[in-house]
């Protein structure tokens, strides 16, 4: 939080000085993102308690059979698309709910609801196999990553191991689907992502109606002003995290280039992986300029790293600041393991090319 505070201070002062360091624009960008963040998050925050109430009758018994806290179900949605709110609403142990809604949703949920459906729409056909292989590599290491992240977050070994069980099952299903029927699996997740956006828009619509009219249509819903308070807190954190992320990008550029030379990884691949930890969207856009190996490594890296130092950091710092370090440690661990596995799996292809 001190680092984010200094980032906001330096970015704001640089903007006053005319953006001489290139950090003032990042400071302003954090606040400009409030609109898009509200569109993605406010509606889901409003409707998440209702969804949790409706799903609890189906989800809770199944998770009890597996001896897993039902809060882990929230991990299927991205951290900023209702995963956090659903996890807390379903959780019987608040610490598991926070772990699922922050760390699990920032990795598994983001991959399911954003990286896969958006990525497959942005990359050219010639790279789809590489993208699918990369996602598989990232999903293979995800259960291990979440287990250690749970330990970092203060969960016991037993609790952390049990929390990984549903994630392991989802990872196995996704890997099998991408291996056997990649096109059908990707279409399924595209439909899932569109469904999430539809629910988010519905929540925003109902929340706005209830707030403006004073009429309560659905008592279980969170109020829109309360949801906007959460969104505003994320925006404040972004004022500091975006300048910090820009400084991090500059500081790591040369070391990563040197690492790329020693490992045979192209510079544009190293850059794309680094960008994914700052903002997943431009990383997905940049994949069109990579070779198949670079696309696979970037996709594998992004399963865990996505938006680690910006949106996800801002969300966590605003709502669960004690999980900032476990989140970043887990994202870094999973990103490195995923990229290393993709690098190993594509060595033969690289040698042949």
Secondary structure, DSSP 8 states (H G I E B T S, - for coil): -HHHHHHHHHHHHHHHTTSTTS-HHHHHHHHHTHHHHHHHHHHHHHHHHHHHHHHHHHHHHHHHHTT--GGGGGGGS-IIIIIHHHHHHH-SSHHHHHHIIIIIIIIIIHIIIIIHHHHHHHS-GGGHHHHHHHHHHHHHHHHHHHHHHHHHTT--HHHHHHHHHHHHHHHHHHHHHHHH-HHHHHHHHHHHHHHHHHHHHHHHHHHHHHHHH---S-TTS--HHHHHHHHHHHHHHHHHHHHHHHHHHHHHHHHHHHHHHHHT--HHHHHHHHHHHH-HHHHHHHGGGS-HHHHHHHHHHHHHHTTTTTHHHHHHHHH-GGGHHHHHHHHHHHHHHHHHHHHHHTHHHHHH-
